[in-house]
């Protein structure tokens, strides 16, 4: 690959202000206008001539087309060239990184070792001056690569989910759900996609997305914070946000803010997290650093963040909670930071907010998706209170989790409490398409929300949802106590969730 072949479609990002073309940013005075491209290197984009002048001193060093032909470069060659290009700046940097991604995707030799070396190179940038990072971003195409949408960090499996009809089913539907699809044409199409999905088994090796993430994600983290390397990348997010207060709008704070947004959006995307695994280890500690910094400086949930339901740039309140719960359940190395974030979130939720708090206008569907994830967490957390490295993780207590649940689903403020019924209804009826698992695998949580819908209540403001979930789980199946009113009610809720056919089959299995 060289400059002549860099014509694929991507969303340009202003190399100075780091705003994405077409995404309004009132904070930086950008509407939806097209960015202006540098006529010399054709790889840098700007909001206007003023932005280009502000960056010219840095950009001019590498403002020229690349003449490097990367097609014959192997991973060893790329690693050596990349280190030089990162530390010294180069118009070839973008093309070397793209070559690395391509080599990982095609299963090049020594991929695991190359990922290790590239990880070390990227981590090394975290302790260096911000001027070096600004130089990297000023190289042709680099702002768009790091902060745009060109790189999705998805594995082949999750890219298949994102770009096909499997997205409708939130991944791979269960065989039973697939069998029950009524539209024969769609059923045939989805069946073929499921067969393709099942062949993409990456359980026996490190997916290419994860190998590449060790480089790519850590470049973004290095642009966000400055700190000393620790013994484990899990702690690499412990540092100082580059540039300090983002209200200053200096080049350093523009870089740090854009990088923080990108890092948090990637981390809280469940498909990206599943594609990259431990390569995103610094994300949770970075989130802790950012939330604490914004809290201390009274920047949490500012107006331009509230509109996107965010606490800090890129970190939406519901996505944060679901990601932390997922990392704890998975026993991730960063589970202790995820637990700390949930406790911080509880404190934030416990405060009195005005009508513009970040969860006030959260869409019902997103509240319902969180509610399903919460059920999954409570059902399984007792068996997963540890990290993958064997250190115990102190989980948030039930009061903490109840506070978070009540806030996000709309029970924090009595004015909003009337929407709870809509959340239960959406979770129960649409849960197979908006849940945390593929269609056909969310029936247990859906049964619980049918249970809430059918329960008589004068209000849910003070509900202890963790207690309710555990009580619901303790109610036996119908064959064990067929005359018990609670058992009969739970059985009816499962019938609504599973459908008559599947429900009768399940009951036969349990009673046999």
ABEGO torsion letter per residue (X at the ends): XBAAABABBBBBBBAAAGBBBGBBBAAAGBBABBBBBBAAAGABBBABAAAAAAAAAAAAAABBBBABBAAABBAAAAAAAAAAAAAAEBAAAAAAAAAAAAAAAAGBBGAAAAAAAAAAAAAAAAABBAAAAAAAAABBGAAAAAABAABAGBBAAAAAAAABAAAAAGEBBBAAAAAABABAAAAAAAAAAAAAAAABBAAABBBAAAAAAAAAAAAAAAAABBBBBBABAAAAABBBBBGEBAAAGBAAAAAAAAAAAAAAAAAABAAAAAAAEAAAAAAAAAAAAAAAAAAAAGABGBAAAAAAGBABBGBBAAAAAAAAAAAAAAGBAAAAAAAAAAAAAAAAAABBBBAABAAAABBAAAAAAAAAAAAAAAAAAAAABBBAAGBBBBBBBAAAAAAAAAAAAGAABAAAAAAAAAAAAAAAAAAAAABABBBGAAAAAAAAAAAAAABBBAEAAABBAAAAAAAAAABBBAAABAABAAAAAAAAAAAAAAEAAAAAAAAAAAAX
